[in-house]
Amino acid sequence: MEAFDAEHPSCYLNRAVHESYFMKEVTSMRRSLAFAVLAFLAVSVATCAVTVTDVYNAPNPLVTQTTFYLVYYPTPYDFYSVVIKVYNLGGQQVAQPNEQSADSVPWDGKDDDGNDLANGTYLYKVYVYELDQGVPYLLWQSSVKTMSISK
């Protein structure tokens, strides 16, 4: 800062005011940058890839209805689409319950034509889809699991 000029006291005052204003602006810009970085990190964490580790259905055996639950982290999370493919022991697909924007899928034990499936053991496989720039992609698929129907 310059020394005080007795002939032009307002110059000193104006410079001090300008420097004070400049420092406030720099501080404000630093704060804004810090908030921008924090917002970016928050969005990055919020949009980070979710990890699906398992799936199970309960109750098992199915009597009137069962629900397939995904085991995943971080929670909570609604997936773009969850598709369950149910097969008989001969390997024929008999049902395909699914849900949009969900992390679980309820199923009433009926085939794709609305008929009750017979009592017995069935196999199922779960497919979880997510969106990437508006395009669905397979995020995770389960191994083959077993379930029973006992009506």
Secondary structure as UniProt FT lines:
FT   HELIX           9..46
FT   STRAND          51..58
FT   STRAND          66..73
FT   STRAND          79..87
FT   TURN            89..90
FT   STRAND          93..95
FT   STRAND          98..102
FT   STRAND          104..107
FT   TURN            112..113
FT   STRAND          120..132
FT   TURN            133..134
FT   STRAND          135..141
FT   STRAND          145..149
//
